Amino acid sequence: MVVQGGKLCGTFTERNLIRLIAEGADLSTVTLGEVIEIPAVSLHCSPEENIFTALDLLRHHRIRHLPIVDEHEQPIGMVTYDSLRSALPPINLLTRLHCVADVMVSEVVTAPLDASLLDVAWLIADHQVSCVVICEDSGDRPRPIGLVTERDIIQFQSLALDLTQTQANEVMSSPLFTLSPTASLWEAHETMNKQRVRRLIVVGREGEMRGIVSQTSLFQVLRPNDMYNMIELLQNVVEEHAQEVAEKNQQLQAEIIERKKAEIKLQEAHRHLKTLVKERTLQLREANAQLKQDLLKRERMTAELEQAMRELQETQLQLIQTEKMSGLGQLVAGIAHEINNPINFIYGNLPHAQQYVEEILGTLTLYEKYYPQIPKEIREYRKNVDLNFLREDVKELIASMYAGVNRIRNLLLSLKTFSRLDESALKMADIHQGIDSTLLLIQNRLQEHHNFQHIQVIREYETIPQIECYPGQLNQVFLNLLLNAIDAVEEVQAQDHLRESSNGVVVSHVSPSAKQTYKKPQIRIKTHMSPEGDR
């Protein structure tokens, strides 16, 4: 990095040095100010910039070194593909089943065995590549046998070698390490680490050269299209899980109906049995006193069995409800976690998209200002696309995308807060946070729909400390209470609607004040500390 007055002026890379060597420049007389690129592409160090922003800048400007500056434009570091590989382990980059053919460079710059190092330097500078493959003639398909890189040229120049007299076959790196086009990227990464090389030659079945793959190529798997495909895949997974939950709910409802039928049959059988026992008791009461005592004992046992059966039924219902809520909580937490990462990625890239659009529109404005006379074809095209409408609409489009992403992030936060799978133990928690997350999940029930009015929720929270509780189970209690309150309000509204629509005659036993209340339904939630401070 070239710095003047504490601020970044530009960068001087191996590619700049190779071009000077190829042009035969006297390195002792050339200054950095004559060869560096001004202004330099850089990235500010801030929490809003992430590793994907750096990767996009490297790709967009086709550079391999990205300076990092602070708010005063003073350099504080450098990002390269090597540092990106350290921060993003290959197991995170190669999550999709890509092969070497997907990312290899098929247009490889080659040179013969008798080419001089100066010729190789010219090829590197002219084609703007980092290496040249040295090949020998073997018919129609040259066979690769060695490699000369930018770093080799610089090293030989520093050793004061005559680049015009030194041939490539004398100093090239060999033997070459090869892979087939169908090899996986993980295999390519492991081969680079094992052989301690930065590039691999891709050859076909007959040994012909098909291309070259480098450490930089591995980053091509991180494309925006792949991210969008991942989002679509997650949406499909959400829909599949939602369908599974609906099917399980239907099965549970069917089981409940069958259980109720079985309970009715059991009660009928029990009543019938009790009648038979009474009749038999009347017949045998006068015959045998001992048998009467046995019958009384049997009745006591029957009562105990009834009590045990009721307790068993209550226990079964509680277990079913607990299992349903636990499964639902796990599903909600899993979906929220899986969607959170791509949503954060989209949210982080929206500011850059907005900035790019504003810069493009600003460029168009400058062109219109300084070039008012434009060709007819451009005027017709500008009229067709309605540029003025596009300028206004693209701002609203970006704003709506911001609103949508923020809404999804808030919903994910509420889902995570409501499920609280990681907080199943007894701990201190804020019950206001649990109530708010539950209200967000049932927001659709509070909105106006069909014949039901919008239900207004009035929160009257006082300042209360955190309480020791089970947060996940307490959120389920809040959910049940709120759903019961909504059902009660909707039931009264439905009855009023039926009375008003029945033959045009209003028949109501609800007091006028109550009717006025249900015209504007409300749910009021109030929290406060007891005078003793213990509730």
N, C-alpha and C positions, 0 to 999 in steps of 0.2 A: 504494500500500500504506500502511495506517495502522499506525503502530508506537508502542508505549508501553513504556517500560522496556527498550528494545532488542528486544522480542518482538513478533511480528505479532499485531494485533488484528482486522483485517478489510481489505476492499478497497472502494474507491470508484470506480465505473466511469461511463462515459458514460450507461448505462441508468439509474443512480441519479440523475444530474443531470437527465436528461430528465423523470423522474417528478416531481422537485421543481419543475421549470419548468412542467410541465403542471398541477400542483396550485396554482400561483401562490405558492409559498413565498418568503419573503424570504431570499435566499441569504446576506445579510450577517449574519443572526442564527442561522441553523441551524448546529449543530456536526456534525462528522463522526461523533461517537459516537452521534448520534440516527438516522443513516441507513445506517451500514455494516452488513453482515451479520456477525453474531458467532455461533458461531466461523467463521472463514474456512476455505474449502477450500484446502489446501496440500499440497505434496509434498516429502518429505525428499530432500536431495541425497546419494545413496549409490550405490555400484556396482550394487546389486540393482535399482534403478529405472531403466527405460529409456524411450525416447521413446514407445513404445506405451502405457506406463502413464499418461503425461501425457495422451495422446490419449483414453484410456478415461475418465479423470477429467473432462476437458472435456465429453465427450459425456454422461456419466452425470449430472452436475450441471447441464448446459445452461448453462455459463459460457464466457466467451471470454478470461478472464485467470486463470492458475494461478500463485500465488506459490510460490517455491522457498525452503525454509528449511534451516538447518543443524541439527546435533544439539541446539543450545541454543534452537531455535525462533526464531532470528534470521533475518530475510529476507536473501537474497543475490541474488535475481533474480526474473524473471517469464517464464513460458512463455505465448505466444499462438499463434493460428493462423498469424500472419505468421512467427513464429520457427520454427514447425514446417515451414512451406513452405520456409524457407531450409535447414533441416537435412535435409528429405526432398525432393529435387528431383522435379518432376512426372514425370520419366521413370521414377522408382522407384514412384510412386503409381499411374500409369496403365499398369501392365503388362498388365492385362486389357482386352478390347475393350468398354469401357463407353461409353454415349452420354449426352448431356445429359439425356434423359428419365429416366434411372435415378436421378439425384441432385437434380433440380430440385425447388423448393418450389412446389407447385401452388396452395396457398392463399395468395394474395398480397393484402396489405392495400392498398386503393386509396382515393383521395380525389379530389373534383372540382377543377376549375381555380380556383373562387372560394373554396376552403377556406382558412381562416386558418392561420398557422403554429402557433398555439396548439391548433387542432383537430388538426393533424398530430402535434403533440407528445403530445396525449391518445391518439391512435391508436397511436403507437409505444409509449407506456407501458402502455396497456391490453392490447395484443396481444403485448407483449414481443418486438418485431421491431426490426431495425436500420435499416429504411427503409420509406417509403410511396411507391407509384407514383401519379403524378398522371395522370388520364385525362380525356379529353373524350368527350362523348356522341356516338355515331355509330350510332344504332339499338340493336339488342339487344346488340351487342358493343362495349363501351367500348374506345377506342383509346389505348394508353399514349403519352404525349408527354414526360414528365419524371419526375424522381426527387428526393425529399427524404430525407436521411439524418439519423441522430442527430448526426453531426458538424456538419451544416449548422445544426441547431437551436441547438447550443451556440455556434457561431460567431456567429449572429445575436443570441443573447442577450448575448454578450460585447460586441457592437457597440451595445448598448443600443437595439435596434430594438423597436418595439411589436409583439409577436407577434400581438395580437388584430387589428391593422389591416393587417398585411402578409399578402398573399395568396400562396398557394403558386406560382401561375404567374409571379410576379414574381421569385422567387429559386430556382426549381427548376433542377436540372442537366439540360440537354438539348443536343443530341439524344441519344436513347437508343441504345445498341448492342445489336443483337439477334442471336439464333441460332435455328436450327430445332431441334426436339426430337431429330432423328436425328444432329445434329452430335456429333463425338467430344469427349471431355473434353480431349484434347490440343489440339484446335482452340479450345475455350473458354479454356484456359489461355493459349494464344498470343494470342488476341484481347485478354484482360485485360492482358497485358504490353504489347502493341503500343499499345492505346488508353489505358493507364495508368488503368484503372478496376478496381473491386473487385466489380462486379455486372453481369450481363448479363440482358436480358429474353428469354425464350423465346416465340416467336410461331409460329402455325400457317401454313398455306399462304395463307390469306386475310387475314393480318395480325392475327388475334385473339391476345390474350395467353393463353399456356398456363401460364406459371409464371415463376420467377426462379431463377437460379443464381449463387452467390457463391463466393468463394475458400474459404469454410468447407465448402461442399458437396463440393468435390473430395476431402475426406478421408473421405467416406462409402464410398469404394471399399475402404477398409481394414476389412473386416468379418471377424469370427471364422469365419463360414461359408466365406468365400473362402479363409481359411487352411486350414480342414479340407479343402476341395475340392482345394487345392494339394497337401496331404499325400496325399490319395487318388490324385491324378494322379501324384505321384512313386512311390507304391507300384505303380501300373500300369506305369510306366516301368521300375521295377526288375524286375517280373515279366517284362516283354517282353524286357529285356536278358538275364535269366536263361534264358529260353527260347531266345534266339538263341545263347547260349553252349553250351547243351545240344545244339542242332542242329549247331553247328560241331564240337563234340566227336564227335558221331556221324559227321559227314563225315570228320573226321580218322582216326577208328578204321577206317572203311571204306577210306580211302586206304592206311592202314598194312597192312590185310589184303591189299589188292591188290598192294602193293609186296612183301610177303612171298611171295605166289604167284609174282610175276614173278621174284624172286630164286631161288626153288626151280627154276622152269623154266630160268633161266639157268645154274644150277649143273648141272642134268641135261644141258643142251646142252653145257656146257663139259666135263663128264665124257665125254660121247659123242664130242665132238670130239677129246679127248685120246686116247681109245681108237683112234679112226681114225688119228690121227697116229702112234701107236706101231706099229699094224699096217702102215701104209704105210712106216714107217721100217725095219721088219724086212724088208719086201719089197725095198726099194731100197738097203739097207746094203751088200750085196755088189756091187750094180751100179755105184754111183757114189759115191766118197768125198767129192766136192765137195757132192753133195746131202746127205750126212750132216752136213757142217758147216752147211749152210743150215738143216737141221732143228734142230740144236742152237741156232742163233741164234733160230729161231722159238720154241723153248721158253723161252728167256730172255725174249723179248718177251712171251710169254704170262704168265710170272710177274710181270713188271712191270705188265701190264694188270690182273692180279688184285689186286696191291697198290694200284694206283691206284683200282680199283673199290671196294675196302674203305674206302680213305680217303674216296672220294666219298660212300659210304653213311653213314659216320660223320659227315661234314660236313653231309649232308642232315638227319640225325636231330637234330644239334645246332641247326641253323637252325630246324627245325620247333618244337623245344622252346623256343628263345629267343623265337620269334614268339608262341607260345601264352602264355608267361608275360608277355611285354610287353603283349599285348592284354588279358590278365586284369588286369594291374596298372593299366592305363589305365581299364578299366571299373570296378574297385574304387575307384580314386581319384575318378573322376567321380561315382559313386553316393554315396560318403561326403561329398563336397563339397555335392551337391545336397540331401541329407537333413539336413545339419548345421544349416542356417539354420532350417527349421521346427521341428526338435527343440529348438534353443536357445530359440525363441519359446515353445514349450509349457512348457519347463522354467522360463522366467522368469515365466510366468503362474500356475504351480501354487501358489506361496506366496500369491498374492492370492486364488485360489480357496479355499485352505484357510482363510485369514483370514476371508473372507466367510462361509463355512459356520460357523466358530466363532462369529462375531458373531450370525448368525441363531439358532443353537442357544442362545447366551447370552440372547438376547432372549426366546426361548420359555421358558427357565428362569425369568427374572424374571417373566414373565406368570403362570407356574404358582405362583410364590412369593407374589405379591401379589394374585392373583385365583384362589383355589383353587376357588371355585364357578363352574364354566363351564357353558354351555348344553348341553343334551342332544345336539344335533346335532354340536357340536365334540367331545364325549366319544366319540360313536360313530365319528366320522371318525378321531379320534386312536387309537382301538382298532383300526380297520381298517389304518391305516398302520403300527402298531407303532412308535411314536416312540422308545421306548427302544432297540429294535434298530437303528433308523436312526441314532441318535446314535453307537452303537459302530461300526456297519458303515461309516459315512461316513469315520471316521478310518482304518480299514483300507483303504478304497478309495483315499483320498488317498495313503497310504503305498505301496500297490501301484503307483499311478501314478508316484510318485517313483522307486521301484525300477526300473520298466520304462524310464523315460526315462534314468536313470543307466546302465542296462545298454546301451541303444542308444548313448548317448554314448561309453561305454567301447569298444563294438564299433567305432564309427566311428573312434575314435582308433587302435585297433589296425589297422584296415584302412588308414588313412592311413600309419601307421608301417611296415606291411608293404610297401605299394606303393612308397613313397619315389620317386615319379616325378620329384620336384624335387631329388633327391639322387643323380642318376646319375653324377656326377663322383666322382673319388677325393677322399675327405675323412675327417676324424676322426669316429668314431661309437662309441656304446656298444653292444657286442654283446649285453649282457644285455637291453637294451630290445628289440632285434630278436627274441631268443629268446622273450621273454614275449609279444610281439604275435603271433608265429607259433603259440605254444601256445593262445592264445585263439581263433584262427581254426579250429583243429582240435579244439576242445573236445568236439564231438559224437562224434568218433572215440574219445575217451578214456573216454566214459561207458559204462555197462553197456548192452548191447543184444544181442538174440537169445541165443545161447549163450556170449557173450563176457563175461568179468568186467570190472569197472571197472579201468582202468589207472591206477595211482598215479604221479604225476610228482614226483620228489624233486629239488629244486634245491639244489646245493651251490656257491653262488657265493662266490668270494673277491673282495676288493677289487682290481680291476684298472683300469688307465687306459684311456682311449679309444684305439682303434687306427685306423690309416690304412687304409681299405678302400673298396670299392664297396658301400654299405649295401643297395641293392635286390637285387643279385646274391647277396650273402651271406645275405639272408633266404630266397632261393630254395633255397640250399644247406641251411639249417636245416630248411626245409619238407620237402625230399626225405629228409633223414636221419631226421626224426621219423616221416614216413609209412612209411619202410622198417622202422623199429623197431616201429611198431604192427602192420604186416603180419606181421612175424616172430612177434610174441607171439600174434596171433590165429591164425596157422597152427598153432602148437603146441597151442593150446587146442582148435582144431577137430579135430586128430588125436586128442587125448586123449578128446574127446567121442565120436568115432566108435568108438574102441576100447572105451569103456565101454558103449556102446549096442549093440554087435554081439553078439547072442544072449546078452546078459548075461554075457559072458566078458571079463575084462580081460586084454588082451595088450599089454604095454608094455615097451619097451627103455629107457625114461627112468629115470634113477636116482631113488631116493626123495627126495633133496634137491632135485633139479631139479623133480620133480612138485610138491613143496611150494611151490617158488618160483612156478610157473605158476598155482597156485591163488590166489595174491595177486600178480598181475603188476605189475611196476614198471619205470619208465624213469628212470634216474638221469642227471642233467646236472651235470657238475662243471667248473668253470673255476679255473685258478690260473696263476701266473707261474712260468716256468722259473727255475732258480737263476741262470742267466746274465742273466735279465731281458729277453731278446730274443724270447720266444715266449709 
